[in-house]
Amino acid sequence: DNLCFICSQNRSDLERESVKFATHISQDHFMWVYARFLLYIEEEDDTLLTGLETYVKEKIVSKEITWFPIGRCIAQEAGDAEDVSDREVRIKDLDDMATQVSQAKESSA
């Protein structure tokens, strides 16, 4: 309960760096999002994967875990745990754009 399943960092280490543990495990490293992503990578046709998804799948096939954020989290990498909102907005914008591109590909096919 006091250890992040994804990055293996404990609550006290994260909170010492002003990272709220509850937010960290429910948003930044929500394990079911990672599980869903791994399932998607496994089931999706290789020709439909993006470059990043292909990279992760290749790492999984070769049993490498270097793509996994062990010992890292976005709040720590941002330098200021309380000021990751800009990065979250950019990530959301990228997700929205990826969705739009996927929808455009489907409608043109």
C-alpha positions in Angstrom: 0.0 0.0 0.0 2.9 2.4 0.5 4.8 1.4 -2.7 4.0 2.4 -6.3 3.4 -0.8 -8.3 4.8 0.9 -11.5 7.9 2.8 -10.4 8.6 1.0 -7.1 9.0 4.2 -5.2 7.7 4.4 -1.7 5.2 6.9 -0.2 7.7 8.6 2.1 10.3 9.2 -0.7 7.7 10.6 -3.1 6.1 12.8 -0.4 9.5 14.1 0.6 9.7 15.5 -2.9 6.2 17.0 -2.6 4.6 14.3 -4.8 1.2 13.4 -3.3 1.2 9.6 -3.2 -2.5 9.1 -3.7 -2.5 11.3 -6.8 0.7 9.5 -8.0 -0.8 6.0 -7.9 -4.2 7.0 -9.1 -3.2 9.3 -12.0 0.5 9.3 -12.8 1.1 5.5 -12.4 -2.4 4.0 -12.4 -1.5 0.4 -12.8 -4.7 -0.5 -14.7 -3.8 2.0 -17.5 -0.4 0.2 -17.9 -2.2 -3.2 -17.9 -4.6 -2.0 -20.6 -1.7 -0.6 -22.6 0.2 -3.9 -22.5 -3.0 -5.8 -23.5 -3.5 -3.3 -26.4 0.1 -3.7 -27.5 -0.3 -7.5 -27.5 -3.5 -7.6 -29.4 -3.1 -4.8 -31.9 -1.9 -5.6 -35.4 1.8 -4.6 -35.6 1.1 -2.6 -38.8 -1.3 -0.4 -36.9 1.1 0.4 -34.0 2.7 3.9 -33.7 6.5 4.2 -33.5 6.4 4.4 -29.7 4.1 1.4 -29.4 6.3 -0.6 -31.7 9.3 0.4 -29.6 7.6 -0.8 -26.4 6.4 -4.0 -28.0 10.0 -4.7 -29.2 11.2 -4.2 -25.6 8.6 -6.5 -24.3 9.4 -9.2 -26.8 13.1 -9.0 -25.9 12.1 -9.1 -22.2 13.6 -5.6 -21.5 12.0 -3.3 -19.0 14.0 -0.2 -19.8 10.8 1.5 -21.1 9.1 1.2 -17.7 9.5 4.2 -15.4 11.2 2.3 -12.5 12.4 4.8 -10.0 11.0 7.7 -12.0 7.8 9.8 -12.2 6.7 12.8 -14.2 6.3 15.0 -11.1 9.9 14.4 -10.1 11.2 14.9 -13.6 9.3 18.2 -13.9 11.4 19.5 -11.1 8.4 20.8 -9.1 5.7 18.3 -8.2 3.1 21.0 -7.7 3.7 22.5 -11.2 3.0 19.6 -13.6 -0.3 21.0 -14.8 1.3 22.4 -18.0 2.8 19.1 -18.8 -0.5 17.3 -18.1 -2.2 19.7 -20.5 0.4 19.0 -23.2 0.0 15.2 -22.6 -3.8 15.6 -22.8 -3.5 17.6 -26.0 -1.2 14.9 -27.5 -3.7 12.2 -26.5 -6.6 14.2 -28.1 -4.5 14.7 -31.3 -3.7 11.0 -31.4 -7.4 10.2 -31.1 -8.2 12.6 -33.9 -5.6 11.1 -36.2 -6.9 7.6 -35.5 -10.4 8.7 -36.3 -9.3 10.3 -39.5 -7.4 7.2 -40.5 -10.5 5.1 -39.8 -12.8 7.3 -41.8 -10.4 7.5 -44.8 -10.0 3.7 -44.9 
